[in-house]
Amino acid sequence: MLTFELVKTHRQEIKQSVAVNRLNSKNQTRKIGQRKRNYHFWSYLLRKKQPVCCCHPC
């Protein structure tokens, strides 16, 4: 009886940790995507050879 309960809680813990890991990896990929997008945006502005302004649309 005791071992069964232990196995049950252990399985729940594993499920929780897997869910947390999945969330973290999703956030990680989103951050990386944003970084790439920012990089492309800035390189595009530099390629256009115009002063970079962030306060008002050029």
trRosetta pair geometry for C-beta under 8 A, 3 or more apart (Angstrom, degrees):
i j d omega theta_ij theta_ji phi_ij phi_ji
1 4 5.9 -56 -155 30 29 113
1 5 6.8 27 152 -16 63 104
2 5 5.9 -56 -156 34 34 110
2 6 6.4 34 150 -20 67 106
3 6 5.5 -54 -150 36 36 115
3 7 6.3 37 153 -21 68 103
4 7 5.8 -54 -150 34 31 111
4 8 6.4 35 151 -23 64 105
5 8 5.5 -54 -152 32 32 116
5 9 6.5 25 156 -13 67 103
6 9 6.1 -58 -149 39 30 103
6 10 6.1 31 153 -22 65 110
7 10 5.5 -57 -146 37 30 115
7 11 6.3 33 155 -22 65 104
8 11 6.0 -57 -154 32 27 110
8 12 6.7 25 151 -17 63 105
9 12 5.5 -53 -151 35 36 113
9 13 6.4 39 151 -21 67 103
10 13 5.7 -53 -152 34 32 112
10 14 6.5 33 151 -20 65 104
11 14 5.6 -53 -150 34 33 112
11 15 6.4 36 151 -21 65 103
12 15 5.6 -53 -151 34 33 113
12 16 6.4 33 152 -19 66 105
13 16 5.7 -55 -150 36 32 111
13 17 6.3 27 155 -16 67 106
14 17 5.9 -57 -146 38 30 107
14 18 6.2 32 154 -21 65 107
15 18 5.8 -57 -150 35 28 112
15 19 6.4 28 153 -19 64 105
16 19 5.8 -56 -152 35 31 110
16 20 6.4 29 153 -18 66 106
17 20 5.6 -52 -147 37 34 112
17 21 6.2 37 153 -21 66 105
18 21 5.7 -54 -148 36 30 112
18 22 6.4 34 152 -23 64 104
19 22 5.7 -53 -151 32 31 113
19 23 6.6 32 152 -18 64 103
20 23 5.7 -54 -153 35 33 111
20 24 6.3 32 152 -19 67 106
21 24 5.7 -55 -147 37 32 111
21 25 6.3 29 157 -18 67 105
22 25 6.0 -56 -148 36 28 107
22 26 6.5 32 152 -21 63 105
23 26 5.7 -57 -153 33 31 113
23 27 6.5 28 153 -16 66 105
24 27 5.8 -56 -151 37 32 110
24 28 6.2 36 151 -24 66 106
25 28 5.4 -50 -147 33 35 117
25 29 6.5 33 156 -18 66 101
26 29 6.1 -56 -151 35 30 105
26 30 6.4 30 151 -20 64 107
27 30 5.6 -56 -150 35 33 113
27 31 6.4 35 153 -21 67 104
28 31 5.8 -55 -152 33 30 111
28 32 6.5 28 152 -17 65 106
29 32 5.6 -53 -148 37 35 112
29 33 6.3 39 152 -23 66 104
30 33 5.6 -54 -152 34 31 114
30 34 6.5 32 151 -20 65 103
31 34 5.7 -54 -152 34 32 111
31 35 6.4 33 151 -21 65 104
32 35 5.6 -53 -151 34 33 113
32 36 6.4 34 152 -19 66 104
33 36 5.8 -54 -150 35 32 111
33 37 6.3 31 153 -20 66 106
34 37 5.6 -56 -148 36 32 112
34 38 6.3 34 154 -20 66 104
35 38 5.8 -53 -150 35 30 111
35 39 6.4 32 152 -21 64 106
36 39 5.6 -56 -151 34 31 113
36 40 6.4 29 153 -17 66 105
37 40 5.8 -55 -150 37 31 109
37 41 6.3 35 151 -23 65 106
38 41 5.6 -55 -149 34 31 114
38 42 6.4 23 158 -13 67 105
39 42 6.2 -59 -149 39 28 104
39 43 6.2 23 156 -15 65 110
40 43 5.8 -58 -142 41 29 108
40 44 6.1 36 155 -25 65 106
41 44 5.7 -57 -153 32 27 114
41 45 6.7 25 152 -17 63 104
42 45 5.6 -51 -150 35 36 111
42 46 6.3 34 153 -18 67 105
42 52 7.5 13 -139 -119 79 147
43 46 5.6 -53 -147 38 35 112
43 47 6.2 40 152 -25 65 104
44 47 5.7 -53 -148 32 30 112
44 48 6.7 30 152 -20 62 103
45 48 5.8 -55 -155 32 33 111
45 50 7.0 -91 -172 58 76 87
45 52 5.1 72 147 -103 140 100
46 49 7.2 35 172 -73 42 46
46 52 7.5 -20 -70 -59 66 119
50 58 6.8 115 133 176 141 163
53 56 6.4 -24 137 52 127 67
53 58 5.7 128 46 -67 117 102
